[in-house]
Amino acid sequence: MPDWSPIHAQVHQVLRSRRLLERQQSILAAVSGGQDSLCLLKLMQDLQPRWGWRVGVIHCDHQWRSDSRANAQFVQEWAAATGQVHLCRAAVAPPSEAAARTWRYDCFRQVALEHGYGAVVTGHTASDRAETLLYNLMRGCGSDGLGALQWSRVLGDAPPVVTLVRPLLGLDRSDTAQFCQDFQLPIWQDSTNHDRRYQRNRIRLDLLPYLEAQFNPQVVRHLAQTAELWQGDVEYLEDQARQSRAHLQQGNALDRSGLKQLPLALQRRVIRQFLQEHLPHPPNFDQVDKVLSLVDAGNRSQSDPFPGGTIALVKDAWIILQQTGQG
């Protein structure tokens, strides 16, 4: 097998055209030991001479399985030739997939900052993107959730900046499997990937194969393309909403008449951004709709309390957020 394959060329071109990584950059590759992450690490190793990267490896042990320590040791031994290997082990097993993801991304950022990595690369593929889109769709997420898995995003809410990059979103899981086979890469078989207690596993193992067999053999590719298109729309609308909000918001108040002049899609986004700035948790659809209903409501109309006791109240031309009990 040659050292340079069509997948090498594809990922190399994606990195260049999308400007996902820089030359001479220090990058941290997240490696679980599964096929996608091993494909990722092999690609980073092989592209390193062309880009001049310093490549390190991070492995996160969630302590979900009895063999998790053996899995970590496997990654450490296999990746040792690449560069420094960083192992993160959860003190207590995260109680859910969402909690595990939050803990994992916190580990990525902390290790990157401590050791001077400017970017973290993960092995997410188009298959992951399709699964995430379906998962979010069934949970009732808006278009922000449907623009699943961006090519890059910032980790954390404050400087210094660490970027999370997903170079393999142009590949699907069959591509990474073939790549591992072609280059004879060892794959750690994670038993939790077949545990149907996890919703994402049921989507991958049951729902997507059913959709492929009964509706569209290219469903993964088409769903991933849909997520890409949605992401572009979301970025545009979010920018338009920020510009509109700059003119409509004064502190904890929104101008009702100005808000009413906007298209409904922008009204909702302006309100969501406004609430997100003032509430302890990101608002859901119902909470945004509570405020939206006040655009045409009578003076002194108010919403039910939001979490934390805040209400939205109409005062003449304004929708104002205030704590219950305030005058």
MOQUIDA-V927959 format. One record per residue. RES is the residue in three letters. OMEGA is omega in radians with two decimals (NA if undefined). BURIAL is b if it has 16 or more other C-alpha atoms within 10 Angstrom, else e. D_CENTER is the distance of its C-alpha to the mean C-alpha in Angstrom with 2 decimals. Layout:
RES/OMEGA/BURIAL/D_CENTER, RES/OMEGA/BURIAL/D_CENTER
This chain:
MET/3.12/e/34.05, PRO/-3.13/e/33.62, ASP/-3.09/e/31.23, TRP/-3.06/e/29.64, SER/3.03/e/28.22, PRO/3.11/e/26.82, ILE/3.02/b/23.30, HIS/-3.10/b/24.05, ALA/-3.12/e/25.20, GLN/-3.11/e/22.25, VAL/3.09/b/19.62, HIS/-3.13/b/22.05, GLN/3.11/e/22.41, VAL/3.13/b/18.71, LEU/3.14/b/18.36, ARG/-3.02/e/21.47, SER/3.14/e/20.97, ARG/3.13/e/17.46, ARG/-3.08/e/18.43, LEU/3.14/b/15.34, LEU/-3.14/b/17.56, GLU/3.03/e/21.01, ARG/3.13/e/24.24, GLN/-3.10/e/25.52, GLN/3.00/b/22.12, SER/-3.09/b/21.38, ILE/-3.11/b/18.28, LEU/-3.11/b/17.02, ALA/3.11/b/16.14, ALA/-3.03/b/14.36, VAL/3.08/b/16.85, SER/-3.03/b/17.24, GLY/3.08/b/20.34, GLY/-2.99/b/19.21, GLN/-3.09/b/19.83, ASP/-3.09/b/16.51, SER/3.07/b/16.40, LEU/3.03/b/20.14, CYS/3.13/b/19.94, LEU/-3.07/b/17.47, LEU/3.10/b/19.85, LYS/3.12/b/22.89, LEU/3.12/b/21.61, MET/3.10/b/20.88, GLN/-3.05/b/24.36, ASP/3.13/e/26.06, LEU/-3.04/b/24.57, GLN/3.13/b/25.25, PRO/-3.14/e/28.91, ARG/-3.06/e/28.07, TRP/-3.14/e/25.51, GLY/-3.11/e/27.13, TRP/2.75/b/24.07, ARG/-3.04/b/24.39, VAL/2.99/b/22.16, GLY/-3.09/b/21.45, VAL/3.02/b/19.81, ILE/3.07/b/17.97, HIS/-3.12/b/18.20, CYS/3.12/b/17.10, ASP/-3.11/b/19.67, HIS/-3.07/b/18.65, GLN/3.09/e/22.35, TRP/-3.03/e/21.70, ARG/3.13/e/24.30, SER/-3.12/e/27.83, ASP/-3.04/e/27.23, SER/3.11/b/24.19, ARG/3.08/e/26.49, ALA/3.08/e/27.90, ASN/3.14/b/24.46, ALA/3.12/b/23.80, GLN/3.09/e/27.28, PHE/-3.13/b/26.72, VAL/-3.11/b/23.72, GLN/-3.12/b/25.73, GLU/-3.06/e/28.76, TRP/-3.04/e/27.18, ALA/-3.02/b/25.09, ALA/-3.11/e/27.85, ALA/-3.10/e/29.28, THR/-3.06/b/26.14, GLY/-3.12/e/26.19, GLN/3.12/b/25.47, VAL/-3.12/b/23.63, HIS/3.13/b/21.93, LEU/3.06/b/21.84, CYS/-3.13/b/20.10, ARG/3.14/b/21.57, ALA/3.09/e/20.70, ALA/3.08/e/23.86, VAL/-3.11/e/23.28, ALA/3.12/e/21.19, PRO/-3.02/b/18.14, PRO/-3.07/e/19.23, SER/3.08/e/16.21, GLU/-3.13/e/13.05, ALA/3.13/e/11.12, ALA/3.11/e/13.49, ALA/3.13/b/13.14, ARG/3.12/e/9.42, THR/3.12/e/10.37, TRP/-3.10/b/13.45, ARG/-3.12/b/12.07, TYR/3.04/b/9.85, ASP/3.09/e/13.02, CYS/3.13/b/15.08, PHE/-3.07/b/13.36, ARG/-3.10/b/14.03, GLN/-3.13/e/17.45, VAL/3.14/b/18.67, ALA/-3.13/b/17.60, LEU/-3.10/e/19.53, GLU/-3.01/e/22.42, HIS/2.98/e/23.01, GLY/3.06/e/22.34, TYR/-3.14/b/19.30, GLY/-3.11/b/17.73, ALA/3.01/b/14.69, VAL/3.13/b/12.80, VAL/3.12/b/12.37, THR/-3.05/b/10.84, GLY/3.11/b/12.35, HIS/-3.10/b/9.80, THR/3.05/b/12.13, ALA/3.09/b/12.96, SER/3.07/b/13.91, ASP/-3.13/b/10.55, ARG/3.12/b/9.45, ALA/-3.13/b/12.67, GLU/-3.13/b/12.37, THR/3.11/b/9.11, LEU/3.13/b/10.98, LEU/3.14/b/14.05, TYR/-3.13/b/12.70, ASN/3.12/b/11.47, LEU/-3.10/e/14.70, MET/3.08/e/16.86, ARG/3.10/e/15.58, GLY/3.10/e/16.68, CYS/3.04/e/13.59, GLY/-3.08/e/14.58, SER/3.10/b/13.68, ASP/3.12/b/10.67, GLY/-3.11/b/9.08, LEU/3.01/b/10.83, GLY/-2.87/b/9.43, ALA/3.00/b/6.74, LEU/3.09/b/4.61, GLN/3.08/b/6.42, TRP/3.08/b/9.05, SER/3.09/b/8.58, ARG/3.11/e/7.55, VAL/3.07/b/9.75, LEU/3.12/b/9.63, GLY/-3.06/e/11.79, ASP/-3.05/e/13.84, ALA/3.05/e/16.96, PRO/-0.05/e/18.60, PRO/-3.01/e/19.03, VAL/2.92/e/16.10, VAL/-3.07/b/14.03, THR/3.01/b/11.68, LEU/-3.06/b/8.92, VAL/-3.14/b/10.03, ARG/-3.03/b/9.66, PRO/-3.01/b/13.34, LEU/-3.09/b/13.87, LEU/3.07/b/12.12, GLY/3.13/b/15.74, LEU/2.98/b/16.98, ASP/-3.01/b/17.07, ARG/3.09/b/17.98, SER/3.10/e/21.66, ASP/-3.11/b/21.43, THR/3.08/b/20.13, ALA/3.14/b/22.75, GLN/3.12/e/25.46, PHE/3.13/b/24.51, CYS/3.11/b/24.84, GLN/-3.12/e/28.10, ASP/-3.09/e/29.46, PHE/3.06/e/28.96, GLN/3.11/e/29.94, LEU/3.10/b/26.94, PRO/-3.11/e/27.15, ILE/3.06/b/24.43, TRP/-3.12/b/23.98, GLN/-3.11/e/24.06, ASP/-3.08/e/21.80, SER/-3.12/e/23.62, THR/3.11/e/20.71, ASN/-3.14/e/19.23, HIS/-3.13/e/22.25, ASP/-3.06/e/22.31, ARG/3.00/e/22.20, ARG/-3.13/e/21.80, TYR/-3.05/e/18.03, GLN/-3.11/e/16.84, ARG/3.09/b/14.40, ASN/3.11/b/17.45, ARG/3.07/b/19.64, ILE/-3.09/b/17.52, ARG/-3.02/b/17.65, LEU/-3.02/e/21.25, ASP/-3.00/e/22.86, LEU/-3.10/e/21.29, LEU/3.06/b/20.16, PRO/3.10/b/23.48, TYR/3.13/e/25.38, LEU/3.11/e/23.85, GLU/-3.08/e/24.60, ALA/-2.99/e/28.11, GLN/-3.01/e/29.06, PHE/-3.01/e/27.38, ASN/-3.14/e/25.80, PRO/-3.13/e/25.71, GLN/-3.01/e/23.09, VAL/-3.13/b/20.74, VAL/-3.13/b/17.74, ARG/-3.10/b/18.30, HIS/3.08/e/18.97, LEU/3.12/b/15.96, ALA/3.08/b/13.73, GLN/3.10/b/16.00, THR/3.10/b/15.72, ALA/3.12/b/11.94, GLU/3.14/b/12.82, LEU/3.13/e/15.66, TRP/-3.10/b/13.95, GLN/3.09/b/11.49, GLY/3.11/e/14.74, ASP/-3.12/e/16.40, VAL/-3.12/b/13.89, GLU/3.13/e/14.18, TYR/-3.10/e/17.94, LEU/3.11/b/18.41, GLU/3.11/b/16.56, ASP/3.10/e/18.83, GLN/-3.14/e/21.83, ALA/3.11/b/21.22, ARG/3.12/b/21.09, GLN/3.12/e/24.32, SER/-3.09/b/25.94, ARG/3.13/b/25.11, ALA/-3.14/e/26.74, HIS/-3.00/e/29.97, LEU/-3.03/b/29.74, GLN/2.95/b/28.72, GLN/-3.12/e/31.17, GLY/-3.11/e/29.86, ASN/-3.08/e/29.35, ALA/3.08/b/30.82, LEU/3.11/b/29.94, ASP/-3.07/b/32.65, ARG/-3.06/b/33.23, SER/3.10/e/35.29, GLY/3.12/b/32.88, LEU/-3.10/b/29.95, LYS/-3.13/e/32.10, GLN/-3.09/e/32.60, LEU/2.97/e/28.97, PRO/-3.07/e/27.65, LEU/-3.12/e/26.16, ALA/3.13/e/22.60, LEU/3.06/b/22.93, GLN/-3.11/b/24.80, ARG/-3.11/b/21.98, ARG/3.09/b/19.42, VAL/-3.14/b/22.00, ILE/-3.14/b/22.67, ARG/3.11/b/19.09, GLN/3.12/b/18.68, PHE/3.13/b/22.14, LEU/-3.11/b/21.48, GLN/3.13/e/18.27, GLU/-3.00/e/20.52, HIS/-3.12/e/23.17, LEU/-3.09/e/21.88, PRO/-3.13/e/20.62, HIS/3.11/e/17.62, PRO/-3.09/e/15.55, PRO/3.05/b/18.01, ASN/-3.06/e/17.93, PHE/-3.10/e/19.74, ASP/-3.13/e/23.09, GLN/3.06/b/23.05, VAL/-3.12/b/22.38, ASP/3.07/e/25.15, LYS/-3.13/b/27.50, VAL/3.13/b/27.49, LEU/-3.12/b/27.70, SER/-3.12/e/30.85, LEU/-3.12/b/32.47, VAL/-3.12/b/32.56, ASP/-3.06/e/35.82, ALA/3.12/e/36.97, GLY/3.14/e/40.21, ASN/-3.11/e/40.72, ARG/3.01/e/39.90, SER/-3.13/e/37.61, GLN/3.13/b/34.71, SER/2.90/b/31.68, ASP/-3.13/e/31.39, PRO/2.97/e/30.00, PHE/3.05/b/26.28, PRO/-3.08/e/25.06, GLY/3.05/e/27.01, GLY/3.11/e/29.97, THR/3.02/b/29.09, ILE/2.99/b/30.56, ALA/-3.00/b/30.48, LEU/3.07/b/34.08, VAL/3.02/b/35.91, LYS/-3.12/e/38.37, ASP/-3.05/e/40.17, ALA/-2.98/e/37.90, TRP/2.86/b/34.91, ILE/-3.01/b/32.23, ILE/3.01/b/32.11, LEU/3.09/b/29.96, GLN/3.11/b/32.17, GLN/3.10/e/32.66, THR/-3.13/e/34.91, GLY/3.08/e/38.48, GLN/3.14/e/38.44, GLY/NA/e/41.08
